[in-house]
Amino acid sequence: MNRRLSILLLLLSLAGAERCAAQGPALSGSPSRPQKEMRGLTSLSNVFVPKGQWVTGLNASFSTHDNSNYTLVVIEGIESEGHTIKISPLLGYAVAENMVVGGKFGYSRTFLRLDGGGFSMGGGDTGVEMKVDSYYALKHLYEGSLFWRQYIPFGDNKRFALFSEVQLILGGSQAKFAADTPVRGTYETGFTCALSVTPGLVAFVTNAMALELNVGVMGITYESVKQIHNQVAVGRRSGSMMSFKVNLLSIGLGMAFYL
């Protein structure tokens, strides 16, 4: 009887040890961490941009205006003309599936000439009146940037995809301002360094051509400006800014070719 009882106790102890070994992590005092859920942002189940593909494109815009005796709210007799030209080519290479690195170059030219205009409010001795007889401004902006872009396809869709882009931007500017009679002029040079995050949407219209829409949402910018007034006085200004918001002025629409 004692022998049978000993054998039964031995079998029960072996079964208990096996069960403890199977549940060891749960009983060890350090609870197991839940498995991290993958969002599929870098999933290669759908290859939207294959490795080794070249991406080239161009963003461009042009605007002009010409005012003759024009009135805008309280500003009267506006005589002005001007234009803005912007062009930005890009070249990238897919170093991995759905991942592109490359560079961009940007140039913009802004011109404004104001021959007349006045601002008036109120009347009599308490009224405010200001007039501009002559004003001239011309600015050139040059930018070069390196970018990294990750594509996020919509499931198995081969036509539409989101992308997230990080850019490191270096730029320089030159500007001339002149006003009044006799003329008072200012020459200005500037330097800009920025790090930005830009999400966007790409849509293929043919097998190799796509339209791209992007908007800046976050960035860190440093700017330094030097001015020379009338070839005599020298002034300097520098500043930095960090923003986390949708910048409507940075919305870009362009065309890209995937070769």
Buried (B, 14 or more C-beta within 10 A) or exposed (E): EEEEEEEEEEEEEEEEEEEEEEEEEEEEEEEEEEEEEEEEEEEEEBBBBEBEBEBBBEBEEEEEEEBEEBEEEEBBBBBBBBEBBBBBBBEBBBEBBBBBBBBBEBBBBBBBBBBBBBBBEEEEEEEEEEEBEEBBBBBBBBBEBEBBBBBBBEEEEEEBBBBBBBBBBEBEBEBEBBBEEEEEBBBBEBBBBBBBBBBBBBEBEEEEEBBBEBBBBBBEBEBBBBBBBEEEEEEEEEEEEEEEEEBEEEEBEBBBEBE
